[in-house]
């Protein structure tokens, strides 16, 4: 993840997102700033993402644009919640051992922003089908 510095050491730093296009129907971009990972997930209409959980990673997510259905399930207790997530109205905290799947239920591209303490897709993600 490339960083650019402008001016002296106390001026600004620009952190560049790295794009991951490995999965059809979505583009996942992420960057690390300090100890926080920021991910931006662009999802085409009808596409389902996720269906996984983490053992050590905490997530905070919100919908920037579009219409998203989120399905959340605690893999230990089987407690389950379905939620239509509205753009810029809700922030959702997802602790470890909660599987999450999202589906773009709108007609246009949707954008989900995720903050995490660990990088997504680097070994702490485990498949668990909820949608």
RAKA-V929642 format. One line per field, one symbol per residue. phi: phi as a letter, one per 20 degrees, with the letter a starting at -180 (. if undefined). A space follows every 50 residues. Layout:
phi: ???
This chain:
phi: .fcddcmffeeecddefdecdfdfnbcddbbdcmededccdecfgnedcn lbccecedcccbeebndcdddcbffeemfcbdbeeegldccdecfgmdfc cccfeeedgdcddcdbecffmcoddcfafcb
